[in-house]
């Protein structure tokens, strides 16, 4: 899973959000390292909609513009959980190889 996808799914894991809120949440999650441009954000949301990893939660008109709120689907939640486990397993192995786990246990 590419990092922008991981960040988008993570941003939607705890509650539905509209596009601007997703972009702000991604920036917060990444510590300011990732700032999604509008075209990139909406392109990724469209792709995730097509893959059925997210769905439109609600739509409303705000200042004469349609605002969509997105939420994770069950398959999106499953994919995110699998990616979290994959990353955690890799981090555990990296820590083991660096001797970080052994040092923490003996300190």
N, C-alpha and C positions, 0 to 999 in steps of 0.2 A: 504494500500500500504506500503510495506517495505521501510525503509529509503534508501537503495542502489538504488532501483527502482526510488524513488522520485528524488534522486540526479542525476541519469543518465538522466531521462527525463528533468529535469531542465537544465542540461548541454547542452541539444540539443534544448532547447526552443527558443533560439535566433538565432542560426545558425547551419548548419551541421558541424560535427567534426569527425575526425578519432579517433581510439582507444586511442592512447597516449594523444591526446588533450582532450578527454573526461575524462580520468583519472586525468589529471592535473586540469581540470575545476571542477571536483567533489571535489578534495582536496581543491581548492580555495573556492568553495561554502561553504564547511563544516568548513572553518577556519583551515584546516589542521587536523581535527579530523578524517576524513575518507580517507584512502588511499587504493584504490582498487588494489588488486593483479591482475596480468595479467589473470590468470585462472578464477578468479571471474568476472572480467570485461567482458571477451569474453563469458563466460557462460551466464551472464546476458544479454548481447547484443543478443545472439542467442535466448534466451527465449523471449525477447521483439520483435525480428523479427518474431518468430513463432506466437506471440500474435497479430501481426500486429500493434503494438504501435510505432514501428520505421521501417524504410526501408533503404536500401542501396541507398544513394544519388549518389555516383560515386565510381569508382574503378580506380586505377592507379598503375603502377609498379614503386616502389621507391627502389633503391639499390637491384634490383632483387627480391623484395618481393612485394606481392600484398597489397596495402593499400586501405581499404574500408573507405568511409566517410558515416556516418549515419545521418539521419534526422528524425524528428517526423512525424508521419502520422496524419491525422485528428483525428483518434480515440485516438492516444497517446496524442495529444494536449487537447482533451476533457477530458481524464482521469486525466491529470495533472491539468487542471483547476478545476475539481471536487475535487481533493485532496487538492489543495490550499484553496478552500472554506471550506472544512471540517476542515483543520488545523486552518484557521482563525476563524471559529466559535468556535472551542474549546478554542483557545487563548482568544477570547473575553469573553467567559464564565468563564475561569480561572481568568482573570483580574477582572471581575465583582465580583466574589466570594471573591477575595482577597481585594476588595475595591479600587483597583488601578484606575478604571475608575471614581468612585465617587470622589476620592481624587484629581485627575487631573482636574476635572470639577470645584472643589471648590477652587483650589489653585490660 
